[in-house]
């Protein structure tokens, strides 16, 4: 009888082991970084070094540290000619050659799209709504099909960036959910036409705001918006406590039965400035208990990763650090229309002011 009981216990443990592995143990599927600014940084002389100071390709340094997924944004016709289809194709080749996966982030704008602004591309300004929807489809298909044809199919794609209030204002504002749905579904359908395996992400900011997420994705369900993954931005100094973030990401994953990914997060490693343009985050302790130091940056990214790993039912995919390669290179400022603009983010990159990989990179690669 003891043998039977022991055998039964062993069997139960074997059956439970895969389930345990699905619920927050082991490495994250996505250990990622947004490197949208990299091509421009390199063009203006930006250098990158590994933790030992050896100069090298930034993407290779990230890959060797253990990162496995890169995120690239796409603008339609930006003033500086970067983050276009052509530029994305070139960087995508490098990403895939290193064995990493690719997330393509469509802004559907000539410049930044986020909760405060969703400006139409100039070429789309006067289009009637049906033609605007077709433009979304055509642009999405064009970029993704070009990636497929060069052998670098996108593994994930964002239809819009931080679309709390919709996209392509005013037509796609979610004051009119039918319009929002039509535009998002046009992007979804274009992506799936290129590759059924590409996962479509819908991405909101304010990752600690559960009321926002329930309101948004309840309306998405009511209006038939199609998607595969829920994306969140979470910056601890803007988006509420870590506890609020954890409660929200757990809730949306289970409520909507979708995988979740932190599409953007970051933390400063210093309060110092490197390019003469004031940094966006200047506090010595932007989030309580986490200093603006290399150690504090590492600890915050590890904490966010732990929260994602613990999402119920194995639905937490991972995270992307935002603009990991956006160092203080003159000419590579935030405004594509103003060459004199600087970078307020260089103190949150994964490379320090000596161009070396910071400890947080290796931490992220092991998560």
VOBA-1610 file (N, C-alpha, C; in pm, whole numbers, padded with zeros to 5 digits, always signed):
BEGIN
Unk+00083-00121+00000Unk+00000+00000+00000Unk+00087+00127+00000Unk+00198+00120+00081Unk+00286+00237+00087Unk+00344+00267-00051Unk+00380+00156-00124Unk+00435+00176-00258Unk+00334+00241-00351Unk+00208+00198-00338Unk+00102+00255-00422Unk+00083+00403-00391Unk+00081+00434-00261Unk+00063+00575-00220Unk+00181+00658-00269Unk+00305+00602-00252Unk+00424+00675-00296Unk+00422+00697-00447Unk+00384+00593-00520Unk+00376+00607-00666Unk+00274+00711-00707Unk+00163+00714-00636Unk+00059+00813-00666Unk+00109+00954-00639Unk+00185+00970-00528Unk+00239+01102-00497Unk+00339+01148-00602Unk+00424+01054-00646Unk+00521+01088-00750Unk+00450+01130-00878Unk+00343+01057-00913Unk+00266+01091-01033Unk+00203+01229-01020Unk+00146+01257-00903Unk+00083+01389-00882Unk+00187+01500-00891Unk+00306+01475-00836Unk+00412+01577-00843Unk+00456+01599-00987Unk+00464+01491-01064Unk+00504+01504-01204Unk+00401+01581-01283Unk+00272+01555-01253Unk+00167+01627-01323Unk+00164+01774-01282Unk+00197+01801-01157Unk+00193+01940-01107Unk+00310+02022-01157Unk+00423+01954-01186Unk+00544+02029-01223Unk+00526+02119-01343Unk+00464+02073-01455Unk+00444+02163-01568Unk+00356+02281-01532Unk+00252+02255-01450Unk+00163+02364-01411Unk+00238+02469-01332Unk+00330+02421-01241Unk+00409+02515-01163Unk+00496+02600-01255Unk+00552+02532-01354Unk+00638+02606-01447Unk+00561+02711-01524Unk+00430+02693-01536Unk+00347+02788-01610Unk+00305+02906-01525Unk+00326+02899-01393Unk+00268+03002-01308Unk+00372+03089-01240Unk+00481+03117-01311Unk+00568+03219-01258Unk+00707+03174-01220Unk+00752+03058-01262Unk+00887+03012-01232Unk+00964+02999-01363Unk+01095+03012-01353Unk+01176+03004-01474Unk+01192+03141-01538Unk+01262+03144-01651Unk+01293+03271-01718Unk+01170+03324-01791Unk+01167+03454-01803Unk+01060+03517-01881Unk+01074+03483-02028Unk+00962+03468-02097Unk+00966+03445-02242Unk+01023+03565-02316Unk+00992+03686-02265Unk+01037+03809-02330Unk+01126+03886-02234Unk+01251+03897-02270Unk+01348+03980-02198Unk+01394+04083-02300Unk+01321+04193-02309Unk+01331+04277-02426Unk+01377+04419-02400Unk+01404+04487-02512Unk+01443+04628-02508Unk+01391+04698-02633Unk+01344+04821-02615Unk+01313+04908-02728Unk+01444+04973-02771Unk+01476+04958-02899Unk+01601+05014-02953Unk+01570+05103-03074Unk+01456+05171-03070Unk+01412+05251-03184Unk+01509+05361-03221Unk+01582+05415-03124Unk+01674+05527-03151Unk+01812+05482-03197Unk+01836+05351-03203Unk+01971+05301-03226Unk+02030+05345-03360Unk+01954+05329-03468Unk+02008+05362-03600Unk+02053+05507-03607Unk+01976+05596-03551Unk+02012+05738-03555Unk+02133+05765-03464Unk+02136+05700-03349Unk+02251+05716-03261Unk+02380+05674-03331Unk+02376+05560-03398Unk+02495+05512-03469Unk+02535+05609-03580Unk+02436+05663-03650Unk+02465+05756-03760Unk+02533+05883-03711Unk+02505+05920-03584Unk+02562+06042-03528Unk+02682+06013-03437Unk+02737+05893-03450Unk+02861+05863-03380Unk+02849+05793-03247Unk+02730+05747-03212Unk+02713+05678-03085Unk+02794+05549-03079Unk+02856+05526-02964Unk+02936+05406-02942Unk+02876+05323-02830Unk+02900+05193-02836Unk+02847+05102-02735Unk+02956+05003-02696Unk+02963+04975-02567Unk+03065+04884-02514Unk+03000+04784-02420Unk+03060+04666-02411Unk+03009+04567-02316Unk+03054+04606-02176Unk+03019+04524-02078Unk+03047+04560-01939Unk+03197+04568-01910Unk+03278+04503-01993Unk+03424+04508-01974Unk+03489+04621-02053Unk+03407+04698-02125Unk+03459+04813-02197Unk+03497+04787-02340Unk+03468+04668-02391Unk+03502+04636-02530Unk+03395+04691-02624Unk+03440+04769-02722Unk+03347+04830-02816Unk+03282+04722-02905Unk+03152+04740-02933Unk+03084+04642-03015Unk+02948+04689-03063Unk+02880+04602-03133Unk+02746+04629-03182Unk+02648+04624-03065Unk+02569+04728-03046Unk+02478+04734-02933Unk+02383+04615-02928Unk+02333+04575-03044Unk+02239+04462-03046Unk+02308+04333-03003Unk+02430+04313-03046Unk+02504+04194-03006Unk+02532+04196-02856Unk+02566+04312-02804Unk+02591+04325-02659Unk+02464+04291-02581Unk+02350+04341-02627Unk+02223+04309-02561Unk+02193+04160-02569Unk+02215+04102-02686Unk+02189+03960-02705Unk+02280+03875-02617Unk+02407+03907-02613Unk+02502+03830-02533Unk+02473+03841-02384Unk+02408+03950-02344Unk+02369+03966-02204Unk+02246+03882-02169Unk+02177+03828-02271Unk+02062+03742-02245Unk+01930+03797-02292Unk+01930+03918-02350Unk+01805+03970-02403Unk+01769+03896-02532Unk+01638+03882-02557Unk+01596+03797-02669Unk+01488+03858-02757Unk+01453+03985-02736Unk+01340+04044-02809Unk+01365+04194-02821Unk+01359+04248-02943Unk+01378+04391-02964Unk+01249+04454-03015Unk+01226+04578-02976Unk+01106+04654-03015Unk+01150+04774-03098Unk+01084+04793-03213Unk+01114+04904-03303Unk+00986+04978-03337Unk+00987+05110-03322Unk+00869+05188-03359Unk+00873+05224-03506Unk+00755+05250-03562Unk+00742+05292-03701Unk+00662+05421-03706Unk+00722+05525-03764Unk+00650+05647-03798Unk+00624+05646-03949Unk+00528+05726-03993Unk+00488+05721-04134Unk+00584+05803-04220Unk+00599+05932-04190Unk+00689+06016-04268Unk+00754+06121-04177Unk+00842+06077-04086Unk+00902+06168-03990Unk+01000+06265-04056Unk+01016+06380-03994Unk+01098+06486-04052Unk+01244+06447-04065Unk+01293+06359-03977Unk+01436+06326-03981Unk+01467+06201-04062Unk+01364+06134-04113Unk+01387+06016-04196Unk+01424+05890-04120Unk+01409+05890-03987Unk+01436+05771-03907Unk+01304+05710-03860Unk+01311+05584-03815Unk+01192+05509-03772Unk+01090+05495-03885Unk+01140+05487-04006Unk+01059+05462-04124Unk+01066+05313-04159Unk+00989+05273-04260Unk+00994+05134-04304Unk+01136+05094-04341Unk+01204+05177-04418Unk+01339+05143-04463Unk+01434+05123-04346Unk+01428+05212-04249Unk+01516+05202-04132Unk+01482+05078-04049Unk+01354+05052-04031Unk+01313+04936-03952Unk+01358+04806-04019Unk+01346+04801-04152Unk+01391+04681-04223Unk+01539+04654-04198Unk+01619+04759-04199Unk+01764+04742-04180Unk+01797+04691-04040Unk+01734+04749-03939Unk+01763+04704-03802Unk+01704+04566-03778Unk+01588+04538-03836Unk+01526+04406-03820Unk+01618+04295-03870Unk+01689+04320-03979Unk+01783+04220-04031Unk+01889+04187-03926Unk+01937+04289-03859Unk+02039+04269-03756Unk+01982+04195-03635Unk+01862+04232-03596Unk+01796+04167-03482Unk+01781+04017-03508Unk+01726+03984-03622Unk+01699+03844-03654Unk+01828+03765-03677Unk+01931+03830-03732Unk+02059+03761-03753Unk+02121+03716-03622Unk+02086+03782-03514Unk+02136+03746-03381Unk+02045+03647-03311Unk+01941+03602-03380Unk+01852+03503-03322Unk+01747+03559-03227Unk+01731+03692-03228Unk+01631+03754-03141Unk+01499+03772-03214Unk+01394+03795-03138Unk+01261+03817-03195Unk+01234+03968-03206Unk+01125+04000-03278Unk+01098+04139-03316Unk+00954+04179-03286Unk+00939+04290-03214Unk+00810+04356-03194Unk+00812+04486-03272Unk+00714+04505-03361Unk+00701+04628-03439Unk+00589+04712-03379Unk+00621+04837-03349Unk+00531+04928-03277Unk+00486+05039-03372Unk+00364+05027-03425Unk+00310+05128-03516Unk+00251+05245-03438Unk+00303+05365-03463Unk+00248+05486-03402Unk+00139+05549-03489Unk+00134+05519-03616Unk+00038+05579-03710Unk+00042+05731-03701Unk+00164+05783-03707Unk+00187+05927-03696Unk+00324+05956-03757Unk+00352+06084-03780Unk+00485+06126-03824Unk+00576+06154-03706Unk+00521+06147-03585Unk+00596+06178-03463Unk+00536+06095-03350Unk+00572+06130-03227Unk+00530+06051-03111Unk+00378+06043-03099Unk+00330+05924-03070Unk+00189+05901-03035Unk+00186+05843-02894Unk+00107+05902-02807Unk+00097+05858-02668Unk-00036+05907-02612Unk-00064+05889-02483Unk-00197+05928-02434Unk-00234+06074-02455Unk-00133+06162-02465Unk-00161+06304-02481Unk-00171+06353-02623Unk-00132+06268-02717Unk-00134+06311-02858Unk-00136+06189-02949Unk-00225+06192-03043Unk-00236+06087-03146Unk-00260+06159-03279Unk-00155+06228-03327Unk-00168+06312-03445Unk-00165+06226-03572Unk-00252+06254-03664Unk-00249+06186-03793Unk-00121+06220-03868Unk-00071+06128-03950Unk+00035+06166-04043Unk-00016+06274-04138Unk+00072+06364-04178Unk+00030+06474-04265Unk-00037+06423-04392Unk+00012+06314-04446Unk-00043+06262-04571Unk-00184+06206-04556Unk-00227+06183-04432Unk-00359+06125-04408Unk-00458+06227-04355Unk-00414+06350-04336Unk-00495+06450-04266Unk-00634+06468-04325Unk-00644+06476-04456Unk-00772+06511-04520Unk-00852+06389-04567Unk-00809+06271-04530Unk-00878+06151-04581Unk-01014+06133-04514Unk-01118+06100-04590Unk-01244+06057-04530Unk-01221+05930-04449Unk-01312+05899-04359Unk-01286+05791-04265Unk-01259+05658-04334Unk-01335+05622-04435Unk-01314+05494-04502Unk-01174+05486-04563Unk-01127+05599-04617Unk-00992+05600-04674Unk-00885+05599-04565Unk-00916+05660-04451Unk-00823+05656-04337Unk-00808+05512-04288Unk-00917+05443-04276Unk-00911+05301-04236Unk-00830+05220-04337Unk-00847+05247-04465Unk-00771+05177-04567Unk-00622+05213-04558Unk-00593+05337-04523Unk-00453+05379-04508Unk-00386+05303-04394Unk-00459+05284-04285Unk-00406+05205-04173Unk-00375+05063-04220Unk-00469+05004-04291Unk-00449+04867-04342Unk-00328+04863-04436Unk-00323+04954-04531Unk-00218+04950-04634Unk-00080+04974-04573Unk-00070+05071-04483Unk+00058+05103-04419Unk+00106+04984-04335Unk+00016+04926-04257Unk+00052+04812-04172Unk+00097+04694-04258Unk+00020+04667-04362Unk+00053+04555-04450Unk+00187+04579-04521Unk+00206+04700-04568Unk+00327+04734-04643Unk+00453+04708-04561Unk+00455+04758-04437Unk+00573+04741-04352Unk+00593+04595-04315Unk+00487+04530-04271Unk+00500+04392-04224Unk+00530+04295-04338Unk+00473+04321-04455Unk+00501+04233-04569Unk+00645+04251-04617Unk+00695+04373-04611Unk+00835+04395-04647Unk+00928+04321-04550Unk+00893+04320-04423Unk+00970+04244-04325Unk+00965+04094-04357Unk+00846+04046-04388Unk+00832+03904-04421Unk+00914+03867-04543Unk+00907+03952-04646Unk+00975+03919-04771Unk+01127+03918-04757Unk+01181+03991-04661Unk+01326+03987-04641Unk+01365+03882-04537Unk+01268+03801-04495Unk+01298+03692-04404Unk+01306+03730-04258Unk+01243+03844-04222Unk+01247+03891-04083Unk+01105+03920-04034Unk+01016+03823-04049Unk+00876+03841-04010Unk+00865+03888-03866Unk+00777+03986-03842Unk+00754+04035-03706Unk+00689+03926-03623Unk+00740+03908-03501Unk+00681+03810-03410Unk+00562+03868-03335Unk+00569+03998-03307Unk+00457+04069-03245Unk+00445+04204-03312Unk+00325+04260-03306Unk+00302+04392-03364Unk+00202+04468-03279Unk+00236+04593-03249Unk+00144+04682-03180Unk+00064+04761-03281Unk-00067+04758-03270Unk-00154+04841-03352Unk-00183+04967-03269Unk-00094+05064-03284Unk-00103+05186-03205Unk-00012+05181-03084Unk+00020+05299-03032Unk+00110+05312-02919Unk+00044+05392-02807Unk+00031+05329-02690Unk-00032+05393-02573Unk-00164+05458-02612Unk-00257+05375-02657Unk-00382+05423-02716Unk-00494+05435-02613Unk-00460+05492-02496Unk-00561+05514-02393Unk-00684+05585-02448Unk-00662+05687-02532Unk-00771+05768-02586Unk-00800+05739-02732Unk-00760+05622-02780Unk-00778+05589-02920Unk-00657+05629-03001Unk-00676+05642-03131Unk-00566+05671-03223Unk-00618+05759-03337Unk-00524+05821-03409Unk-00557+05902-03527Unk-00671+06000-03497Unk-00648+06082-03396Unk-00750+06180-03356Unk-00778+06280-03468Unk-00902+06332-03478Unk-01017+06298-03393Unk-01094+06175-03438Unk-01072+06128-03560Unk-01155+06021-03615Unk-01155+05896-03530Unk-01037+05856-03481Unk-01025+05731-03407Unk-01028+05745-03257Unk-01063+05864-03209Unk-01078+05882-03065Unk-01183+05786-03010Unk-01159+05736-02889Unk-01259+05643-02835Unk-01378+05713-02771Unk-01398+05839-02805Unk-01531+05897-02787Unk-01628+05837-02888Unk-01572+05772-02991Unk-01650+05697-03091Unk-01587+05558-03104Unk-01633+05465-03022Unk-01571+05334-03018Unk-01585+05258-03149Unk-01689+05282-03223Unk-01704+05214-03352Unk-01590+05251-03446Unk-01552+05379-03446Unk-01440+05422-03529Unk-01308+05364-03478Unk-01289+05371-03345Unk-01167+05313-03287Unk-01154+05167-03328Unk-01263+05093-03317Unk-01262+04951-03350Unk-01230+04929-03497Unk-01288+05010-03584Unk-01266+04992-03728Unk-01118+05012-03764Unk-01055+05111-03704Unk-00914+05138-03733Unk-00824+05029-03674Unk-00850+04989-03549Unk-00768+04886-03488Unk-00784+04752-03559Unk-00905+04720-03599Unk-00926+04594-03670Unk-00864+04595-03809Unk-00856+04712-03870Unk-00787+04722-03999Unk-00640+04686-03983Unk-00577+04738-03877Unk-00438+04705-03851Unk-00421+04558-03816Unk-00509+04507-03733Unk-00506+04365-03696Unk-00515+04276-03819Unk-00611+04307-03906Unk-00634+04220-04022Unk-00518+04225-04120Unk-00455+04341-04133Unk-00338+04351-04219Unk-00224+04267-04165Unk-00203+04274-04033Unk-00095+04196-03972Unk-00118+04047-03991Unk-00242+04003-03971Unk-00272+03860-03982Unk-00268+03813-04128Unk-00296+03904-04221Unk-00286+03865-04361Unk-00140+03836-04399Unk-00049+03912-04341Unk+00093+03889-04367Unk+00139+03759-04300Unk+00102+03741-04173Unk+00147+03623-04098Unk+00048+03592-03986Unk-00015+03475-03996Unk-00112+03436-03892Unk-00044+03417-03758Unk+00086+03389-03759Unk+00156+03361-03633Unk+00197+03488-03560Unk+00194+03603-03627Unk+00229+03729-03561Unk+00123+03766-03459Unk+00165+03793-03336Unk+00072+03826-03228Unk+00046+03977-03228Unk-00083+04012-03221Unk-00125+04152-03222Unk-00144+04202-03079Unk-00077+04312-03047Unk-00080+04371-02914Unk-00159+04501-02917Unk-00244+04521-02816Unk-00305+04650-02791Unk-00243+04705-02663Unk-00191+04828-02671Unk-00100+04881-02570Unk-00153+05011-02510Unk-00172+05010-02379Unk-00211+05130-02305Unk-00098+05171-02212Unk-00097+05296-02172Unk-00006+05345-02068Unk-00072+05326-01931Unk-00017+05392-01828Unk-00079+05395-01694Unk-00107+05255-01641Unk-00001+05174-01635Unk-00017+05033-01599Unk-00070+05004-01462Unk-00078+05104-01373Unk-00134+05083-01241Unk-00280+05122-01228Unk-00343+05162-01337Unk-00479+05216-01333Unk-00579+05109-01378Unk-00629+05032-01283Unk-00719+04923-01318Unk-00851+04972-01375Unk-00898+05086-01327Unk-01023+05140-01381Unk-01012+05169-01529Unk-00901+05228-01570Unk-00877+05255-01712Unk-00878+05127-01793Unk-00805+05028-01747Unk-00792+04904-01824Unk-00925+04831-01833Unk-01000+04823-01727Unk-01131+04757-01734Unk-01224+04831-01828Unk-01227+04963-01816Unk-01313+05043-01905Unk-01274+05021-02050Unk-01143+05025-02078Unk-01096+05017-02216Unk-01123+04880-02275Unk-01081+04775-02207Unk-01093+04643-02266Unk-01235+04586-02257Unk-01317+04636-02165Unk-01460+04603-02171Unk-01522+04661-02297Unk-01487+04785-02329Unk-01536+04847-02451Unk-01479+04778-02575Unk-01355+04736-02568Unk-01296+04662-02680Unk-01376+04535-02707Unk-01412+04465-02601Unk-01491+04343-02618Unk-01628+04374-02675Unk-01690+04480-02625Unk-01825+04516-02670Unk-01827+04560-02816Unk-01714+04608-02865Unk-01707+04658-03002Unk-01632+04565-03097Unk-01603+04445-03053Unk-01545+04345-03141Unk-01403+04373-03185Unk-01324+04439-03100Unk-01186+04468-03136Unk-01103+04340-03122Unk-01027+04310-03224Unk-00953+04184-03230Unk-00806+04205-03189Unk-00756+04117-03103Unk-00617+04126-03057Unk-00580+03996-02987Unk-00448+03980-02963Unk-00396+03860-02899Unk-00336+03885-02762Unk-00277+04002-02743Unk-00196+04030-02623Unk-00231+04169-02572Unk-00235+04183-02439Unk-00252+04314-02376Unk-00115+04368-02337Unk-00083+04488-02386Unk+00043+04553-02354Unk+00021+04668-02256Unk+00112+04684-02162Unk+00104+04789-02061Unk+00234+04866-02058Unk+00225+04997-02037Unk+00342+05074-01993Unk+00336+05085-01842Unk+00449+05062-01777Unk+00455+05087-01633Unk+00588+05154-01599Unk+00579+05280-01563Unk+00691+05356-01509Unk+00653+05391-01366Unk+00730+05339-01269Unk+00692+05353-01129Unk+00679+05496-01081Unk+00754+05589-01142Unk+00748+05729-01100Unk+00628+05802-01159Unk+00553+05739-01250Unk+00435+05800-01311Unk+00306+05720-01291Unk+00315+05590-01286Unk+00197+05506-01307Unk+00149+05432-01183Unk+00175+05488-01066Unk+00122+05428-00944Unk+00219+05330-00881Unk+00176+05273-00770Unk+00263+05186-00692Unk+00284+05052-00762Unk+00389+04984-00722Unk+00412+04849-00772Unk+00296+04757-00737Unk+00236+04780-00620Unk+00123+04698-00579Unk+00002+04721-00669Unk-00021+04847-00707Unk-00132+04877-00799Unk-00107+04816-00936Unk+00018+04823-00980Unk+00053+04761-01107Unk+00031+04610-01103Unk+00073+04548-00995Unk+00057+04403-00984Unk-00091+04365-00982Unk-00171+04439-00908Unk-00314+04410-00903Unk-00378+04425-01040Unk-00336+04528-01115Unk-00396+04551-01246Unk-00354+04446-01347Unk-00226+04415-01355Unk-00181+04321-01457Unk-00238+04181-01431Unk-00250+04145-01303Unk-00313+04017-01270Unk-00461+04016-01309Unk-00527+04128-01283Unk-00671+04136-01311Unk-00699+04129-01461Unk-00626+04207-01540Unk-00659+04210-01684Unk-00625+04076-01750Unk-00518+04011-01705Unk-00483+03881-01763Unk-00594+03780-01739Unk-00644+03776-01616Unk-00746+03676-01583Unk-00884+03718-01632Unk-00914+03847-01625Unk-01046+03894-01668Unk-01069+03873-01817Unk-00964+03898-01899Unk-00981+03890-02044Unk-00916+03764-02103Unk-00847+03686-02019Unk-00790+03561-02066Unk-00684+03578-02173Unk-00609+03688-02164Unk-00507+03718-02264Unk-00368+03724-02199Unk-00265+03686-02273Unk-00128+03711-02224Unk-00104+03861-02211Unk-00015+03895-02120Unk+00017+04035-02095Unk+00168+04056-02107Unk+00206+04173-02156Unk+00347+04209-02167Unk+00364+04355-02128Unk+00470+04384-02055Unk+00505+04524-02028Unk+00580+04575-02150Unk+00510+04654-02232Unk+00567+04703-02357Unk+00670+04814-02332Unk+00658+04879-02217Unk+00755+04984-02182Unk+00773+04990-02031Unk+00896+04994-01988Unk+00932+05028-01851Unk+01076+05078-01853Unk+01116+05149-01750Unk+01254+05198-01742Unk+01276+05256-01603Unk+01403+05284-01572Unk+01437+05346-01444Unk+01575+05408-01457Unk+01596+05523-01391Unk+01725+05591-01405Unk+01837+05524-01325Unk+01959+05533-01379Unk+02078+05483-01309Unk+02161+05597-01251Unk+02121+05722-01278Unk+02192+05839-01227Unk+02100+05960-01235Unk+02134+06065-01161Unk+02065+06193-01175Unk+02145+06289-01263Unk+02264+06249-01299Unk+02352+06337-01378Unk+02301+06348-01521Unk+02344+06455-01587Unk+02307+06480-01726Unk+02429+06456-01815Unk+02404+06410-01938Unk+02515+06377-02027Unk+02516+06457-02156Unk+02409+06531-02185Unk+02406+06597-02317Unk+02362+06743-02311Unk+02351+06799-02190Unk+02313+06939-02178Unk+02164+06966-02192Unk+02085+06860-02208Unk+01940+06871-02218Unk+01881+06809-02093Unk+01801+06885-02018Unk+01755+06838-01888Unk+01685+06703-01897Unk+01720+06615-01805Unk+01657+06484-01801Unk+01512+06494-01755Unk+01432+06401-01800Unk+01291+06397-01763Unk+01275+06357-01616Unk+01354+06262-01571Unk+01350+06217-01433Unk+01480+06259-01366Unk+01470+06343-01264Unk+01589+06400-01200Unk+01596+06370-01051Unk+01496+06306-00995Unk+01495+06277-00852Unk+01600+06172-00817Unk+01659+06185-00697Unk+01756+06086-00650Unk+01688+05955-00610Unk+01558+05961-00585Unk+01481+05841-00550Unk+01343+05853-00615Unk+01333+05828-00744Unk+01208+05850-00817Unk+01093+05764-00766Unk+01124+05646-00715Unk+01023+05559-00653Unk+01076+05519-00516Unk+00991+05525-00412Unk+01039+05499-00276Unk+01115+05367-00264Unk+01237+05376-00212Unk+01317+05257-00190Unk+01407+05219-00305Unk+01399+05293-00415Unk+01480+05261-00532Unk+01555+05387-00575Unk+01684+05390-00547Unk+01766+05506-00579Unk+01794+05513-00729Unk+01823+05633-00777Unk+01864+05653-00916Unk+02012+05621-00927Unk+02042+05492-00916Unk+02178+05440-00922Unk+02176+05314-01008Unk+02292+05265-01052Unk+02292+05139-01126Unk+02225+05025-01048Unk+02246+05024-00916Unk+02184+04919-00835Unk+02032+04939-00827Unk+01989+05065-00815Unk+01847+05093-00809Unk+01776+05060-00939Unk+01842+05091-01052Unk+01786+05056-01182Unk+01769+04904-01194Unk+01872+04831-01156Unk+01865+04685-01162Unk+01752+04631-01075Unk+01741+04685-00954Unk+01641+04635-00860Unk+01500+04663-00909Unk+01477+04780-00966Unk+01342+04812-01014Unk+01303+04723-01132Unk+01392+04704-01228Unk+01360+04618-01341Unk+01336+04475-01295Unk+01414+04428-01198Unk+01394+04293-01145Unk+01259+04281-01074Unk+01219+04385-01005Unk+01089+04382-00934Unk+00974+04379-01034Unk+00980+04460-01137Unk+00876+04458-01240Unk+00871+04320-01305Unk+00987+04264-01333Unk+00992+04131-01393Unk+00930+04026-01303Unk+00957+04034-01173Unk+00899+03938-01078Unk+00746+03946-01079Unk+00692+04067-01091Unk+00547+04083-01096Unk+00490+04019-01222Unk+00557+04040-01335Unk+00510+03980-01460Unk+00519+03828-01453Unk+00627+03777-01397Unk+00647+03633-01387Unk+00538+03568-01302Unk+00486+03639-01204Unk+00388+03584-01112Unk+00244+03601-01159Unk+00221+03655-01279Unk+00084+03669-01330Unk+00020+03530-01336Unk-00104+03515-01290Unk-00167+03383-01286Unk-00172+03314-01422Unk-00173+03182-01418Unk-00192+03096-01535Unk-00084+03110-01642Unk+00035+03156-01600Unk+00145+03168-01694Unk+00124+03271-01802Unk+00036+03372-01776Unk+00000+03469-01879Unk+00096+03588-01887Unk+00193+03596-01798Unk+00290+03706-01802Unk+00405+03673-01896Unk+00413+03744-02008Unk+00513+03712-02110Unk+00651+03769-02079Unk+00655+03892-02030Unk+00783+03956-02003Unk+00775+04106-02014Unk+00888+04170-02045Unk+00893+04316-02046Unk+00997+04367-02144Unk+00977+04494-02184Unk+01071+04568-02267Unk+01116+04692-02191Unk+01247+04712-02177Unk+01295+04841-02126Unk+01291+04940-02241Unk+01244+05060-02211Unk+01220+05155-02319Unk+01346+05234-02351Unk+01378+05234-02480Unk+01490+05310-02539Unk+01621+05281-02467Unk+01656+05153-02466Unk+01775+05105-02396Unk+01904+05158-02455Unk+01902+05199-02581Unk+02024+05245-02649Unk+02024+05396-02675Unk+01930+05469-02615Unk+01919+05613-02640Unk+02014+05688-02548Unk+02140+05686-02583Unk+02242+05753-02503Unk+02254+05900-02546Unk+02339+05974-02476Unk+02348+06118-02500Unk+02433+06153-02620Unk+02383+06127-02738Unk+02456+06153-02862Unk+02402+06280-02927Unk+02488+06378-02948Unk+02444+06503-03009Unk+02386+06478-03147Unk+02267+06534-03173Unk+02198+06513-03299Unk+02087+06410-03291Unk+02092+06326-03186Unk+01990+06223-03169Unk+01893+06263-03059Unk+01828+06378-03079Unk+01735+06431-02980Unk+01594+06376-02998Unk+01506+06427-02912Unk+01370+06370-02906Unk+01281+06416-03019Unk+01309+06534-03078Unk+01218+06593-03176Unk+01270+06570-03318Unk+01203+06488-03398Unk+01253+06461-03534Unk+01256+06585-03622Unk+01180+06688-03584Unk+01175+06809-03665Unk+01274+06916-03617Unk+01347+06888-03507Unk+01437+06988-03450Unk+01573+06923-03422Unk+01669+06938-03511Unk+01801+06875-03493Unk+01874+06921-03368Unk+01835+07037-03315Unk+01905+07089-03196Unk+01849+07033-03066Unk+01737+06960-03074Unk+01677+06906-02952Unk+01768+06799-02892Unk+01761+06785-02760Unk+01842+06686-02691Unk+01760+06568-02644Unk+01823+06489-02558Unk+01763+06365-02510Unk+01748+06373-02360Unk+01624+06369-02312Unk+01599+06372-02169Unk+01593+06234-02106Unk+01638+06132-02179Unk+01619+05992-02135Unk+01750+05918-02115Unk+01863+05981-02146Unk+01988+05905-02148Unk+02024+05847-02011Unk+01969+05903-01902Unk+01998+05847-01770Unk+01909+05726-01737Unk+01831+05679-01837Unk+01751+05558-01817Unk+01784+05449-01919Unk+01890+05471-01998Unk+01933+05370-02094Unk+01997+05251-02021Unk+02032+05148-02096Unk+02104+05034-02040Unk+02254+05043-02066Unk+02298+05157-02120Unk+02439+05188-02138Unk+02470+05316-02060Unk+02581+05316-01987Unk+02617+05431-01905Unk+02682+05542-01984Unk+02721+05646-01915Unk+02781+05762-01981Unk+02923+05733-02031Unk+02979+05620-01991Unk+03105+05572-02047Unk+03080+05475-02162Unk+02955+05466-02206Unk+02911+05379-02316Unk+02908+05231-02280Unk+02939+05197-02156Unk+02943+05057-02116Unk+02804+05004-02076Unk+02784+04874-02100Unk+02662+04809-02054Unk+02653+04819-01903Unk+02537+04859-01855Unk+02513+04873-01712Unk+02474+04737-01651Unk+02487+04724-01519Unk+02450+04597-01454Unk+02308+04553-01482Unk+02216+04649-01499Unk+02075+04614-01524Unk+02058+04530-01650Unk+02147+04547-01747Unk+02135+04468-01870Unk+02153+04319-01840Unk+02255+04286-01765Unk+02278+04147-01730Unk+02167+04093-01640Unk+02117+04177-01552Unk+02005+04136-01466Unk+01884+04102-01550Unk+01853+04191-01643Unk+01737+04169-01731Unk+01757+04042-01815Unk+01876+04019-01861Unk+01903+03902-01943Unk+01889+03770-01870Unk+01898+03774-01739Unk+01886+03651-01659Unk+01744+03627-01610Unk+01657+03726-01624Unk+01525+03718-01559Unk+01439+03606-01616
//
